[in-house]
Amino acid sequence: MRVDLFDFELPEASIALRPPNPRDSGRLLVVRPGDDLEDRRVRDLPALLRPGDALVFNDTRVIPARLMGLRTRPGASGLRMEAMLHLREAPDRWRAFARPAKRLAVGDRVRFGEGGASDPCELGRLEAEIVAKGDGGEITLRFDRSGPALDEAVAAVGILPLPPYIAGKRAVDRQDATDYQTVYAREPGAVAAPTAGLHFSPELLAAIDAAGIARHSVTLHVGAGTFLPVKAEDTDDHRMHAEIGILDEATAASLNRVRAAGGRIIAVGTTALRLLESAVNEEGRLHAYSGATGIFLTPGRPIRSVDALMTNFHLPRSTLFMLVCAFSGLDTMRAAYAHAIAAGYRFYSYGDSSLLFPAPQGALTMRDR
């Protein structure tokens, strides 16, 4: 499909720089294709679902994956650079997006943090070698430590990777360390938050339990590729960066039982949906999944794993807006977003949310547009 079909005018003032407070006070636009739009609040979610339904959360935890460093090379002056970790390849290796990538080469060494050899605990010092260089500013770093020791060092020297459209307007501060993490985050490894989950408070989770709605968790370590623009003119020419995900056998079996009993599966966020779609067969049955996924969901591809999707509002021409159009229909979502902009909904990571229901099957064949 043509990428320009997913373009729309988004006022800069619509992009939220701080989240709703309290978390569950954000607005929630309910979108049922063919029906009128409904303006609600996130705390209304239990009333919008039914006993026997199941919410699926992504329990990944954001790490401080933005590293500032100094490149060293024999015979050359030092170069200040930035590395945004996005995919772990081994206990001691990460792929990263680097700036300025053109001035980096395989074999260069990089020192991150302000510590030095005299640092008694060495948490202020982290060194790596560039062992590979790819397209689009991507490099592979082999660090001087591995496993939990590397995790601890990254946590000490790294910076929380707020999305560029927020970080470009204000500095990351202490409050972001809480705001940009879900209350149920458990598995460290994401470099971007599963932002639909930021709306859930302990009180809302308790209300969901009391309403007889089940809660299940999957893990997808969100990568920095989620922020990359779509530069292709046709969706067929865009390639997603891989992300690591896990759906265990017990959770897959539980979700299959939900549907067998007449309940619905609701994904909390596009990341949970992408993992479930990576683990579903053509009959809509889920199976255990572990590994990388680069699934790219666009209109014309049926979505079989879920019956509803809770997700924030996304940017024009983004893969995330393409995903919601694949789920609820391009025309439906363009109309919903026009309503959201006119009604003052706040967009993207710290913004408001929506509860989407699927378009009728067969309504998403849009290639003639």
Summary of the structure (lengths in Angstrom):
residues: 369
radius of gyration: 21.0
end to end distance: 7.9
largest distance: 68.8
contacts: 1219
relative contact order: 0.20
helix: 29%
strand: 29%
